[in-house]
């Protein structure tokens, strides 16, 4: 959910320079979620290393979202980092979903 909020929020900021609540929720999530706590949440799912790597990239670039007027290049790089994080989480989810039998 946080990654999806980040994608939505950064898109609105890029297109309209609007800092929507979704963007602030994503910023707060990143400030409150340590790499260690994220590791606990995703422990045992496939691609944990990809998730952590993508999250680290988001954290490195997070400060640009708090600037009054971030550069277009920074926003583009941040959007790419958030999308990689989202995709890594989604890939892990789909892999787990395939392994868990559906009860009818």
Backbone as a ProteinNet text record, in pm:
[ID]
protein_1_A
[PRIMARY]
XXXXXXXXXXXXXXXXXXXXXXXXXXXXXXXXXXXXXXXXXXXXXXXXXXXXXXXXXXXXXXXXXXXXXXXXXXXXXXXXXXXXXXXXXXXXXXXXXXXXXXXX
[TERTIARY]
82.4	0	87.2	191.8	277.7	343.2	390.8	456.7	357.1	235.4	133.1	101.8	95.3	75.1	190.4	311.1	427.9	421.6	381.8	370.9	263.7	149.3	42.2	86.8	143.5	185.7	292.4	391	499.4	446.6	352.1	292	217.1	139.5	67.5	163.5	272.4	369.3	442.1	478	546.3	455.9	331.6	240.5	183.5	151.8	79.5	148.1	265.4	336	246.1	163.3	71.7	124.9	150.5	193.5	68	20.6	-102.6	-78.5	-185.1	-171	-100.6	-119.5	-53.6	98.2	149.1	293.2	342.9	269.7	310.1	301.5	199.9	189.3	310	353.6	469.8	596.1	612.4	728.5	729.7	614.2	605.2	636.6	585	613.3	763.9	830.7	975.2	1052.1	1006.9	1073.9	1055.5	941.4	909	950.3	973.6	1003.4	1152.6	1214.9	1357.9	1377.1	1496.6	1528.5	1511.1	1547.8	1533.9	1387.4	1299.7	1157.8	1097.6	1142.4	1095.2	1141.6	1264.6	1318	1234.1	1186.5	1102.1	970.4	915	786.6	798.9	907.2	920.5	1005.9	1045.4	1128.8	1059.1	1133.5	1080.9	1011.7	988.2	927.9	1039.8	1009	1111.3	1156.2	1277	1331.5	1348.6	1372.9	1392.9	1506	1613.7	1727.5	1687	1602.5	1556.6	1470.6	1387.1	1300.8	1385.2	1481.5	1566.6	1650.9	1705.3	1786.4	1702.2	1582.2	1494.3	1455	1430.1	1392.8	1508.8	1630.1	1748.3	1757.8	1730.3	1735.8	1630.7	1512.8	1408.8	1457.3	1514.1	1560.1	1669.8	1759.2	1866.8	1809.3	1702.2	1645.1	1532	1494.1	1377.2	1386.2	1503	1516.3	1468.1	1474.5	1430.1	1281.7	1202.8	1058.9	1025.1	1118	1091.7	1142.2	1210.1	1255.1	1134.3	1144	1034.2	1011.4	1120.7	1110.8	1219.4	1189.5	1288.4	1304.4	1421.1	1444.9	1365.8	1338.1	1267.8	1347.4	1480	1565.8	1554.4	1552.7	1537.6	1402.5	1298.4	1165.2	1156.8	1216.1	1215.5	1291.2	1405.5	1483.6	1408.1	1340.6	1262.7	1147.2	1081.2	969	1018.2	1133.1	1189.8	1221.9	1274.9	1308.7	1182.8	1077.9	952.4	892	896.3	841	918.2	1050.7	1129	1090.2	1070.7	1028.2	892.3	799.1	666	673.3	750	760.8	824.3	924.1	987.1	886.9	808.8	705.2	598.9	558.5	456.5	506.5	631.1	688.1	688.5	724.9	725.1	583.3	489.6	349.6	299.1	326.5	280.3	345.7	473.2	541.7	481.6	452.5	390.8	250.3	177.9	40.6	38.8	138.3	144.2	174.6	249.4	288.7	182	93.9	-7.6	-133.2	-178.1	-299.1	-421.7	-508.1	-631.8	-736	-797.6	-902.6	-1035.4	-1108.2	-1239	-1350.4
-118.6	0	125.5	125.6	243.4	272.9	169.4	190.5	244.9	194.1	244.4	390.8	425.7	566.2	652.3	597.4	670.8	697.2	596	611.5	715.8	706.3	803.5	943.4	954.8	1085.2	1150.2	1072.1	1129.9	1168.6	1090.1	1124.7	1256.5	1276.5	1403	1519.5	1493.6	1599.7	1633.9	1531.3	1556.8	1631.8	1587.4	1644.6	1781	1796.8	1917	1995.9	1948.4	2010.2	2016.3	1913.4	1902.4	1797.9	1838.7	1743.5	1686.4	1577.2	1513	1435.2	1404	1325.5	1191.6	1131.9	1004.2	1016.6	1128.2	1149.4	1164.3	1239.5	1255.6	1122.8	1042.1	910	824.1	831.3	754.1	804.1	933.9	990.9	946	954.2	911.4	763.1	681.7	538	513.9	581.6	562.1	610.6	717.4	768.9	674.4	607.9	522.9	377.5	335.8	195.8	178.3	110.7	84	-35.1	-45.6	-161.3	-290.6	-288.7	-408.1	-447.6	-349.8	-383.9	-430.8	-374.1	-420.6	-563.7	-594.5	-729.7	-830.5	-792.2	-881.6	-908.5	-806.6	-820.7	-911.3	-898.4	-973.9	-1100.2	-1131.7	-1249.3	-1374	-1452.6	-1578.8	-1569.8	-1449.7	-1439	-1436.5	-1477.1	-1472.6	-1328.5	-1314.9	-1184.8	-1084.5	-1133	-1040.9	-943.1	-992.6	-905.6	-795.8	-828.7	-728.4	-621.6	-665.1	-571.9	-476	-530.4	-447.5	-353.1	-401.9	-318.2	-201.6	-231.5	-127.8	-27.4	-76.4	13.3	105.2	51.4	134.5	249.8	220.7	325.1	433.1	391	487.2	575.8	513.8	590.3	690	650.2	739.5	864.3	847.7	957.8	1032.6	986.5	1040.7	1191.1	1240.7	1381.8	1476.1	1432.3	1521	1551.5	1461.3	1485	1591.1	1619.1	1719.1	1857.5	1866.2	1996.1	2074.3	2204.8	2289	2269.4	2271.3	2254.2	2155.4	2025.6	1928.3	1936.6	1898.7	1901.7	1790.9	1812.6	1711.2	1581.2	1592.8	1474.1	1395.6	1467.2	1400	1330.1	1397.7	1337.5	1214.3	1221.4	1106.7	988.8	1017.2	911.5	853.2	938.4	889.8	805.1	847.1	767.8	629.5	625.4	497.2	409.4	469.6	393.7	338.9	420.8	374.7	263	276.6	171.8	41.5	48.9	-73.3	-138.5	-58.5	-109.8	-177.6	-110.5	-166.4	-298.2	-299.2	-419.7	-535.6	-507.3	-613.2	-671.4	-585.1	-633.1	-713.7	-665	-734	-869.9	-876.5	-1004.3	-1105.9	-1060.7	-1150.8	-1196.3	-1104.4	-1139.1	-1244.1	-1222.8	-1317.8	-1454.4	-1455.9	-1583.2	-1658.9	-1588	-1651.5	-1698.7	-1618.7	-1653.6	-1782.5	-1799.1	-1921.4	-2044.1	-2025.3	-2139.3	-2179.2	-2088.3	-2117.8	-2166.9	-2287.9	-2339.8	-2258.1	-2239.8	-2166	-2264.4	-2230.1	-2313.6	-2275.4	-2375.9	-2348.7	-2381.8
0	0	0	80.7	88.6	-45.6	-113.3	-241.9	-344.9	-343.4	-435.1	-405.2	-276	-239.4	-289.5	-281.1	-328.6	-477.5	-552.8	-698.6	-733	-667.6	-691.3	-651.9	-533.4	-483.4	-568.8	-611.2	-693	-831.1	-882.7	-1011.3	-1005.8	-900.6	-884.3	-865.6	-794.5	-772.9	-902	-980	-1107.5	-1204.5	-1214.1	-1313.9	-1274.2	-1144.6	-1102.4	-990.9	-946.9	-833.6	-709.9	-695.2	-583.6	-486.4	-363.4	-260.8	-195.3	-252	-207.5	-78.1	-6.1	117	94.2	-23	-52.5	-47.9	-96.5	-95.2	48	129	268.6	343.4	314.4	377.1	341.5	217.5	175.1	244.5	252.6	321.1	466.9	532.7	672.6	687.3	595.5	598.5	592.8	502.1	486.9	608.8	669.8	789.4	908.4	914	1028.4	1009.5	887.2	858.9	837.8	931.4	917.7	825.5	775.3	690.8	769.7	896.9	981.2	996.6	1020.1	1035.9	904.4	793.2	663.4	639.3	677.8	662.3	738.9	857.7	936.8	865.9	803.7	735.3	614	539	414.4	430.9	554.7	577.5	523.6	450.9	400.4	266	215.8	83.3	-20.1	-141.5	-246	-271.3	-317.1	-360	-246.6	-125	-12.9	-44.9	-102.2	-133.6	-231.9	-329.3	-425.7	-357.1	-263.8	-191.2	-108.3	-35.4	49.8	-35.4	-144.6	-233.8	-288.4	-331.2	-385.6	-276.9	-156.8	-46.9	-10.3	-11.3	16.6	-83	-208.2	-311.5	-284.3	-241.4	-205.9	-90.9	10.9	127.1	90	-0.8	-43.7	-109.9	-182.6	-260.4	-188.9	-71.4	-1.9	24.7	52.9	89.6	-20.9	-145.2	-253.7	-243.2	-184.4	-173.6	-70.6	18	120.5	80.7	-31.7	-80.9	-132.1	-124.4	-171.2	-321.8	-398.2	-542.9	-587.7	-580.6	-627	-778.8	-825.5	-970.4	-1038.7	-1165.9	-1243.6	-1247.3	-1253	-1256.3	-1125.7	-1012.4	-883.1	-872.5	-919.4	-914	-1003	-1120	-1210.4	-1149.2	-1089	-1024.7	-906.3	-829.8	-715.6	-762.9	-867.4	-920	-963.2	-1029.9	-1070.3	-950.8	-844.1	-723.5	-657	-649.1	-589.1	-672.9	-804.2	-891.2	-877.4	-862.3	-840.7	-708.9	-605.7	-475.5	-488.2	-553.2	-573.5	-651.8	-758.7	-841.7	-765.4	-683.2	-602.6	-503.7	-439.9	-347.9	-421.8	-537.3	-615.3	-664.6	-708.7	-753.1	-639.6	-519.7	-404.1	-371.9	-376.2	-350.4	-448.9	-575.4	-677.9	-660.5	-623.1	-601.8	-483.9	-376.4	-259.7	-295.1	-367.9	-406.5	-489.5	-575.8	-657.2	-572.6	-463.9	-380	-281	-245.9	-145.7	-214.8	-182	-247.3	-204.5	-299.8	-273.4	-221.6	-108.8	-51.5	-113.7	-152.5	-214.1	-120.5
[MASK]
++++++++++++++++++++++++++++++++++++++++++++++++++++++++++++++++++++++++++++++++++++++++++++++++++++++++

